[in-house]
Amino acid sequence: MLQLLLRRLAQAALTVFIVISLVFVLFSVIPGTFTSSLQADKRDVSQDVIERLEDELGLNDPLPVRFANYVTDLAQGDLGVSYATRRPVSDMLSGRIWASFKLACAAIFFAVCVGLPLGFIAAIRQGSWIDTAAMTFAVSGLSIPGFWAGLLLMYLFSLKLHLLPTFGYGSGGLSHLILPAITLGIAPMALLARTTRAAVLETLNADFIRTARSKGMSERRLVTRHLARNAFVLVLTTIGLQFGSMLGGSVVIEKLFAWPGVGSLLIDSVGLRDIPAVQGAILVIVLFFLLINTLVDLAYLVVDPRIRYN
Amino acid sequence: MTRKIDPMLISRRRILTAMLASTALAATGFAPMVARAQDSAEPQTGGKLRLVAPYGSALQSLDPHATYESQDMAVSKAFHRSLYVWDSASNSVVPDLAAEVEQSEDGKTFTYRLHDNIYFHNGRQVTADDVIWSFTRILSPGSSFSGIPNLSGIVGARDFLDGNADQIEGLKQIDDLSFSITFDGFVEPGYLLFDAVTSILPKEAVDGGDFLSNPVGCGPFVFAEHIEGSRISGTKFDKYYKQGKPYADEIEFTITDDYSALDLAFRAGELDATVLGESAYVLYTQDPELSKGLIEIAEMFTRHMGMNLEVEPFGDVRVRQAINYAIDRDIIIEKLLKNKAFKAVGWLPTPSSGFDPDRAPYPFDPEKAKALLDEAGLSDGFEFEAWVTDSTSSLGVLQAMTPYLAAVGITATPKVVEAGVLVDAINSGEATAWFRSNGTGPDPISALRSFDSRQPRSKNRAAYNDPAFDAMLDEALGTTDPDKRLALIRQADGHIFEQAPVWFHNYNKAVLATQPWVHGVDGNVTEAAIIEVDSVWLDENAPSR
């Protein structure tokens, strides 16, 4: 296991370096700069201020110099200072990581709690109206854009039923979390339902299931002891991938719900060409993805003892 | 000898002027409109004001000197104050922290005396020293604060900014509460010193280390909490210098630019006021209840299609005029923009002091357009590329214009880019034509400098070169007689209108929706989202009471 962790660590370091290099170079060569984004605001920032700002932020330095400075600082754990807020990027992220993590956990919780049983029941009742209804629901969940689903939920639960707040973070409690979590969780839920159905159907046709049945094992025992556990190994990958990509995938949902997460920071920073903040946000998203995938790999060992990493 | 300017007299005079101007504007159909009858009831105290910062999903900075974004301005006035403030009732800037203002005989020095009951949220009294320190901070060598242009006209400011002087010559402290500011030329200091970027801040709090996360000002509310990307809140400042204000106990701004979500939250009663987008505006005007709370404001922003006069055939005034004659603005404003705009009749917008209510817009006259193109030797028309963003007011308007232009032989091809890229293309001279909204107030002379040939390309984007026009502006600036100055400003605006370096489209109609329980919301023409929050109050029906 230690060997696996070390290998993953080395892979993560390489991945992070490639990603930050690509982002840095990309944002430095595409049209538009931080200062031009300021001039695009309703307020006109004077050229004099723009030139002073460029000097102050070192934006006129050659690209290799800026990149070398960035990498050197990063190696020392310094994510730099945001062009826009003049605050350390690490400070900006620290306030947002928890909000994003909380939202991602709640969304994956919703997806697993609804998607897994839905897919399982659909597979067990293959061809029945339950199967058809469940898969129609799943396909709909995959088809509806997140922001549209969010608006519909806002309309229903806030405007019509007055049960939940429309948007915002509140005091960080459950009431503000429910709508964005469901919105973010709908697509993974639908995907999980379909994946679970396929995995259960595949497992149902396996030899050991037939053998267990022929030995006279009860259906309840068959499902809980053999079917669920074996199908779950296949579903685990989907859960890991969906959970891992939630920080990056929550950009639109965070904006819609005024949720103070890493995703909304990323999209604002991209618009502003605030490269240090973009880099910081992407770094968090990439590291989260890598961490979740490593945890999923470790979870395989627990769920299926036959799996070995050499 | 000095001339004493009583703030109240200024207000009264300007209110009268504004009333006359409003009457004139109403006659032209451009008057800002408040749908609900003005409140006559006695203001009530208490409750939580729930407003919105609607131009992004984050604030850039809680330091008002260090911000460049409109988004932050919507919030700043709740926590900070400046020497002047925009007064929507009189449609002008009026002294705020200053109790008295005296102007010297030569018109260049202004002596201020602060109210003696202004305190920062940390309990310390605001003194003249704080004003001097705040302005000195903005102009400190090597700084890049956005208020630099506002203060760079002070005598010695440039030398100080460039590190060639130890202090700013034109800033003088007289006593604890008095100081003077001397400018290089004739200016209206109110236009320069009302913005949040020139807020008066306490040195000890700014230097304290946590000002960016715990700002201290002398505004009506004390900073309470900022959840980045979601909300910022404050509580009533009991020692606020305006007695009895603010009326609300708390304030909270939701930070989001998602207008669909804002619409739903407003309808659900979770916001007391919000800014409306075009589609919501149509629905609200058609709703008998929601329409009662609408405040429509002709903001000081002029939307236009800019033309690069260094690229032919836009160097020819007849071509530019032809474009202005060729397009039916009324149809575009009505059908595309859902009447959420006022037709432009010049560079200076309707609420500007320099607006000429007697000027008629370019009529829709394709025959005249064709004749002008014939005169310019372009009987077969011409083609050009227009740089646009993908917004309705940019790409949408270009697409609506296209058939009109085609009818007179002009082919416009859109080049869709991001807003920042558009700015770069304009400033570098790469763009041939572009769609943009320019801030055109409240200082009319500053707004007209957009066509001053001595300005950098980032200001004079059309590369308009007309020494006669430059001279008009200089003469207006050098004139102390307000009537003569106004006449010169209107003459200059009329000149630009005739020369048509842009296609004059519209002045943005900003629309605020307010709940029935909210009172005292002003219609700020400089920026609708900046509400003078110390005067807003909530009646007994407010859910937050």
Interface residues (C-beta under 8 A of the other chain):
Chain A: P31 G32 T33 S36 S37 L38 Q39 A40 D41 K42 R43 D44 V45 S46 Q47 D48 V49 I50 R52 L53 D55 E56 A84 T85 R86 R87 M92 G95 R96 G150 L151 M154 Y155 S158 L159 H162 P165 T166 F167 G168 Y169 E254 K255 L256 F257 A258 W259 P260 G261 S264 L265 I267 D268 G271 R273
Chain B: Y55 G56 S57 A58 Q60 S61 A66 Y68 E69 S70 M73 G142 S143 S144 F145 S146 I148 P149 S152 L212 I227 E228 G229 S230 R231 T254 I255 T256 D257 D258 S260 A261 L264 A265 R267 A268 E270 F301 V417 E418 A419 G420 V421 L422 V423 D424 N427 S437 N438 G439 P456 S458 K459 E527
